[in-house]
Structures are given as structure tokens and as C-alpha cells.
Amino acid sequence: MPKLNRIAATRIVATPTALDSADVPQSSLALRFAADELFITPPLQDESIITAHDPHAILIREGGFAGTWLPATEAAEFLARNCEWEMPNGRPAFAQGAVAGIPTKLWLEDEQVLFIVPAPYAHDFAERLEKE
């Protein structure tokens, strides 16, 4: 069974302008969950990259998601059978919606895809990946 590992991250709620202006480390993966919400993994070491632009920003350590990387071809086959919505065309790209009946966030790259699900659903999602 594919293993979905807990993802350590920082979740940020701030003004869209502050998030747009943030100098996120290049070694980080930053996913825009909403216009005013950013998910950064690994966790931020320097919160001032956000608070300098929005002193009222909310930054919290996040551990409520689990994820796994799949090769792009394997991910595309799984998504073709288990996703009712269309994937974005360009890469890299972020998308979110139900996959195999589970709320899922996707980070799509040319060679691989990161599947992120709420941690309580990780086991169920892994089982659905295995059945494929």
C-alpha cells in the first residue's frame, strides 16, 4: 500500500497582497489554498517574510495533512479513473477537489504529482491508490 506521510508545514492566513509579496524560500513548496491562505512546507523558519507585509497575519504550524508523490504517468492514470474534474493543462500547477471521493489537493509537476489529503483520510486514500 502506498504510504502517505504527515506533512509538516506552516499555514498562513493574510491579505492576498502580503501573500503575493512574500519572499518564500526556493527550497519550499508554497501552495495557495485560497486567495488569503498559503500552505508552505517545510515549515517557515522566518515568519517575517509574511508579517513584514501583514502584521495581522495568522501563521500556525500545520500537521493536519498527509501526502505522497506518484510518477506523473501513474498519477494521470489514477486521476483519469477517480477524478470527475479536469486537470489544469500547464505544469507546475495546483488543483484541489474530490479524488476517489476524498478531498484532495494536487501539486502537479512534469515528472511527478503530490497528492495531499486531510490526515484522517490518509489510510482510506492509500487503500484506493492500491486498488488501482
C-alpha positions as CSV (number, residue, x, y, z in Angstrom):
1,M,0.0,0.0,0.0
2,P,1.4,3.5,-0.8
3,K,2.3,5.3,2.3
4,L,1.0,8.8,2.8
5,N,3.3,10.7,5.2
6,R,2.3,13.5,7.5
7,I,3.3,16.9,6.0
8,A,4.9,19.4,8.4
9,A,4.0,22.9,7.2
10,T,3.1,26.5,8.0
11,R,-0.4,27.6,7.3
12,I,-0.8,31.3,6.7
13,V,-3.9,33.5,6.5
14,A,-3.0,37.0,5.4
15,T,-4.0,39.6,2.9
16,P,-3.6,38.5,-0.7
17,T,-1.1,41.3,-1.2
18,A,1.0,40.1,1.6
19,L,1.0,36.5,0.3
20,D,1.8,37.8,-3.2
21,S,4.8,39.8,-1.8
22,A,6.2,37.1,0.4
23,D,9.8,36.0,-0.4
24,V,9.2,32.3,0.1
25,P,12.4,30.2,0.2
26,Q,13.1,28.5,-3.1
27,S,13.5,25.2,-1.2
28,S,9.9,25.4,0.0
29,L,6.7,24.3,-1.7
30,A,4.1,27.0,-1.4
31,L,0.5,26.1,-2.2
32,R,-2.2,28.8,-2.4
33,F,-5.3,27.1,-0.9
34,A,-7.3,30.3,-1.2
35,A,-6.7,33.9,-2.1
36,D,-5.9,34.7,1.5
37,E,-4.4,31.3,2.5
38,L,-1.0,29.8,1.9
39,F,0.4,26.4,2.9
40,I,4.2,26.2,3.0
41,T,6.3,23.1,3.5
42,P,8.7,22.6,5.2
43,P,7.6,25.0,8.0
44,L,8.8,28.5,7.7
45,Q,11.8,29.4,9.8
46,D,11.4,33.2,9.3
47,E,7.8,34.4,9.7
48,S,8.8,38.0,8.9
49,I,8.6,37.2,5.2
50,I,4.8,37.4,5.8
51,T,4.5,39.7,8.9
52,A,6.6,42.4,7.2
53,H,3.7,42.7,4.7
54,D,0.8,42.0,7.0
55,P,1.4,42.4,10.8
56,H,-2.0,40.9,11.5
57,A,-1.3,37.7,9.5
58,I,-2.1,34.4,11.2
59,L,0.8,31.8,11.0
60,I,0.4,28.4,12.5
61,R,2.2,25.1,12.4
62,E,0.2,22.7,10.3
63,G,0.3,18.9,10.6
64,G,-3.2,18.0,9.6
65,F,-2.4,16.8,6.1
66,A,-0.6,13.7,4.7
67,G,0.7,13.2,1.2
68,T,2.6,11.1,-1.3
69,W,4.3,11.6,-4.6
70,L,3.5,9.5,-7.6
71,P,5.1,9.4,-11.0
72,A,3.2,11.6,-13.4
73,T,2.0,8.7,-15.7
74,E,0.8,6.7,-12.7
75,A,-0.9,9.7,-11.3
76,A,-2.6,10.6,-14.6
77,E,-4.0,7.0,-14.9
78,F,-5.3,7.1,-11.3
79,L,-6.9,10.5,-11.8
80,A,-8.5,9.5,-15.1
81,R,-10.4,6.8,-13.3
82,N,-11.0,8.6,-10.0
83,C,-11.5,12.3,-10.7
84,E,-14.5,13.9,-12.2
85,W,-13.0,17.3,-12.8
86,E,-10.4,18.4,-15.4
87,M,-6.8,18.8,-14.5
88,P,-5.0,22.1,-15.3
89,N,-3.0,22.0,-18.5
90,G,0.2,23.7,-17.6
91,R,2.9,22.5,-15.2
92,P,3.6,23.2,-12.4
93,A,0.0,23.6,-11.3
94,F,-2.0,23.4,-8.1
95,A,-5.6,22.0,-8.1
96,Q,-8.0,20.8,-5.4
97,G,-11.2,18.9,-5.4
98,A,-12.6,15.4,-4.7
99,V,-10.4,12.5,-5.9
100,A,-11.7,8.9,-5.3
101,G,-14.3,10.5,-3.0
102,I,-11.8,12.2,-0.7
103,P,-11.0,15.9,-0.6
104,T,-7.6,16.2,-2.2
105,K,-5.0,18.9,-3.1
106,L,-2.7,18.2,-6.0
107,W,0.7,19.7,-6.9
108,L,1.3,18.7,-10.5
109,E,4.8,18.8,-11.9
110,D,6.1,17.4,-15.3
111,E,7.5,14.2,-13.8
112,Q,5.5,13.7,-10.6
113,V,2.4,14.6,-8.7
114,L,1.9,15.3,-5.0
115,F,-1.4,14.1,-3.6
116,I,-2.3,15.8,-0.3
117,V,-5.3,14.7,1.8
118,P,-6.5,15.5,5.3
119,A,-4.6,13.2,7.6
120,P,-7.7,11.3,8.9
121,Y,-8.3,10.2,5.3
122,A,-4.7,9.1,4.6
123,H,-5.3,5.4,5.2
124,D,-8.5,5.3,3.1
125,F,-6.8,7.2,0.2
126,A,-3.8,4.9,0.3
127,E,-6.2,1.9,0.0
128,R,-7.9,3.5,-3.0
129,L,-4.5,4.1,-4.6
130,E,-3.6,0.4,-4.0
131,K,-6.8,-0.9,-5.6
132,E,-5.8,0.8,-8.8
